Amino acid sequence: MDERTKEILRLFNLSWTETESTFDELINNHLGFERLTPLISFIQKLKNEGENNHFRIGTSMHILMFSRSVKFGLRADQKFITIEMISDKDIEVTFRDGRTIFRKYRINSFDDPRISKSLKALKDTLVD
C-alpha cells in the first residue's frame, strides 16, 4: 500500500472516531439529543463492515455526513450523503452535491435498502 493510500485511510478512520465522539457528547450531555442514539449503532455497524475505509464522516450540528473527501470541507461539486434523525423511527437521507439533490427520502430504519444503495453510489465516486 502506498503512502498516499495509507494517509487517506488514516484520515477516513480518524473522522469516524471524531464523529462518534461528537455524537456521544451530544447524547450524554445535552437534553433532546438521545434521538441520535441509533446513529451510533449505525456507525458501529458500518465500521464493523469496514466502511470506515471508504468514507469520511462528519457532522453538521446533529446531522451525520458521508463523503469521499480526504480533507475536511466540501467543494460544491463533491457528492455527499446526509442523515438526519428526525425521531427514533423517522430518518431523512439526502444524497447530493453543493447544487443538486440526487435522492432524498425518509426511512424508518437503517435496514432500509435505499440507504445501502446510496452509500454504494457514493462509494463509486472518486476519493478526492
C-alpha positions as CSV (number, residue, x, y, z in Angstrom):
1,M,0.0,0.0,0.0
2,D,1.5,3.4,-1.0
3,E,1.9,6.3,1.4
4,R,-1.0,8.3,-0.1
5,T,-3.4,5.4,0.4
6,K,-2.2,4.9,4.0
7,E,-2.8,8.6,4.7
8,I,-6.3,8.6,3.2
9,L,-7.2,5.6,5.3
10,R,-5.8,7.2,8.4
11,L,-7.8,10.4,7.8
12,F,-11.0,8.5,7.0
13,N,-10.7,6.4,10.2
14,L,-9.9,9.5,12.3
15,S,-13.1,11.1,11.0
16,W,-15.1,8.1,12.3
17,T,-13.5,8.3,15.7
18,E,-14.1,12.1,16.0
19,T,-17.7,11.8,14.7
20,E,-18.6,9.0,17.2
21,S,-17.1,11.2,20.0
22,T,-19.2,14.2,18.9
23,F,-22.4,12.2,18.9
24,D,-21.6,10.6,22.3
25,E,-21.0,14.1,23.7
26,L,-24.3,15.4,22.3
27,I,-26.3,12.4,23.6
28,N,-24.7,12.2,27.0
29,N,-24.6,15.9,27.8
30,H,-27.5,17.7,26.0
31,L,-31.2,17.1,26.6
32,G,-33.1,16.1,23.5
33,F,-30.2,14.5,21.6
34,E,-31.0,11.0,22.7
35,R,-32.8,10.6,19.3
36,L,-29.3,10.4,17.8
37,T,-28.6,7.1,19.6
38,P,-29.5,5.0,16.6
39,L,-26.8,6.8,14.6
40,I,-24.1,5.5,17.0
41,S,-25.3,1.9,16.3
42,F,-25.4,2.6,12.6
43,I,-21.9,4.0,12.6
44,Q,-20.7,0.9,14.6
45,K,-22.4,-1.5,12.1
46,L,-20.7,0.2,9.1
47,K,-17.4,0.3,10.9
48,N,-17.6,-3.4,11.6
49,E,-18.3,-3.9,7.8
50,G,-15.1,-1.9,7.0
51,E,-16.9,1.1,5.5
52,N,-14.6,3.4,7.6
53,N,-12.0,2.6,4.9
54,H,-14.2,4.0,2.2
55,F,-15.8,7.2,3.6
56,R,-15.0,10.3,5.6
57,I,-17.8,11.0,8.0
58,G,-18.5,14.1,10.0
59,T,-21.3,16.2,11.5
60,S,-23.1,19.3,10.6
61,M,-24.6,20.1,14.0
62,H,-26.6,16.9,14.7
63,I,-26.6,15.6,11.1
64,L,-24.3,12.7,10.0
65,M,-22.5,13.3,6.7
66,F,-20.7,10.8,4.4
67,S,-18.3,11.9,1.7
68,R,-15.3,10.7,-0.2
69,S,-13.3,13.9,0.6
70,V,-9.9,13.3,2.1
71,K,-9.9,16.7,3.8
72,F,-12.5,18.5,6.0
73,G,-14.8,20.7,4.0
74,L,-16.5,20.0,0.7
75,R,-16.4,21.8,-2.6
76,A,-19.7,22.5,-4.4
77,D,-19.0,19.7,-6.9
78,Q,-18.3,16.9,-4.3
79,K,-21.1,14.5,-3.6
80,F,-22.1,13.6,-0.1
81,I,-24.9,12.0,1.9
82,T,-26.6,13.5,5.0
83,I,-28.6,11.5,7.5
84,E,-30.8,13.4,10.0
85,M,-32.6,11.7,12.8
86,I,-36.0,13.4,12.9
87,S,-37.1,10.9,15.6
88,D,-36.4,7.3,16.5
89,K,-38.3,6.0,13.5
90,D,-38.1,8.9,11.1
91,I,-34.8,9.3,9.3
92,E,-34.2,11.7,6.4
93,V,-31.5,10.7,3.9
94,T,-30.2,13.1,1.2
95,F,-27.7,12.3,-1.5
96,R,-26.4,15.5,-3.1
97,D,-23.6,17.8,-4.0
98,G,-23.5,21.5,-3.3
99,R,-26.0,22.3,-6.0
100,T,-28.1,19.3,-6.8
101,I,-30.2,16.8,-4.8
102,F,-30.0,13.4,-6.4
103,R,-32.0,11.4,-3.9
104,K,-34.0,12.4,-0.8
105,Y,-36.2,10.1,1.2
106,R,-37.5,9.3,4.6
107,I,-36.9,5.8,6.2
108,N,-37.9,4.3,9.5
109,S,-34.9,2.0,9.9
110,F,-31.2,1.8,8.9
111,D,-32.1,-1.6,7.4
112,D,-33.9,0.1,4.5
113,P,-32.1,-1.0,1.3
114,R,-32.2,2.5,-0.1
115,I,-29.5,3.7,2.4
116,S,-27.2,0.9,1.2
117,K,-27.8,1.8,-2.4
118,S,-27.0,5.4,-1.7
119,L,-23.8,4.5,0.2
120,K,-22.8,2.2,-2.7
121,A,-23.4,5.1,-5.2
122,L,-21.3,7.4,-3.2
123,K,-18.5,4.7,-2.8
124,D,-18.4,4.5,-6.6
125,T,-17.2,8.1,-6.8
126,L,-13.6,9.0,-6.7
127,V,-11.8,9.9,-3.5
128,D,-10.6,13.4,-3.6
